[in-house]
Amino acid sequence: MKRQLALTSLTIFLGNILVGCGSSSSGGGGTGAGGGGGSATLVASSSSPSNGNGTLSVSSVVYEDSGLSGVKRIKTTATVGSMKHLVQVYITESSGAIYSASHSWGDDADASSSCAASCESEASCNGAVTHDSNTHKITITNADMTGSFPGACSTTLTGEITYKVQ
């Protein structure tokens, strides 16, 4: 099961790189119905490399189909100075459980050229990423994320994401 989650996460990450993460400012991307809007307050710390650190100035929050059956994606795009950041949380539609969460940052439009770090499932995120499907809120409390591609990256993410379903 752990191997399957790791392969699924890598597939999601690579798929996001190949399709450019639906980087349209109008909330594009995904494969179907979604919604734009919401807000987020996120802080990345203890990042390696350190250019992933900072209070993220979030420019968009999008709720959309992920391309995986029964899994939705909440995607936030942000900047810290000139560094672009992408925080994504995948949730299982039927239960609202965390499927995975990731933080990537870089100079390019999909924020993946420098680093990507993630945790898989509520268990491996050690309860640090939680989802309330009634209030449409994701709470991230000192989530330690590590990466295996494109390098040895890591980050600790804290904050809240509130999204709208339309």
Buried (B, 14 or more C-beta within 10 A) or exposed (E): EEEEBBEBBBEBBEEBBEBBBBBEEEBBBBEEEBBBBBEBEBBBBEBBBEBBBBEBEBEBBBBBBBBBEEBBBBBBBBBBEEBBBBBBBBBBBEEEBBBBBBBBBBEEEBBBBBBBBBBBBBEBBEEBBBBEBEEBBBBBBEBBBEBBBBEEBBBBBBBEBBBBBE
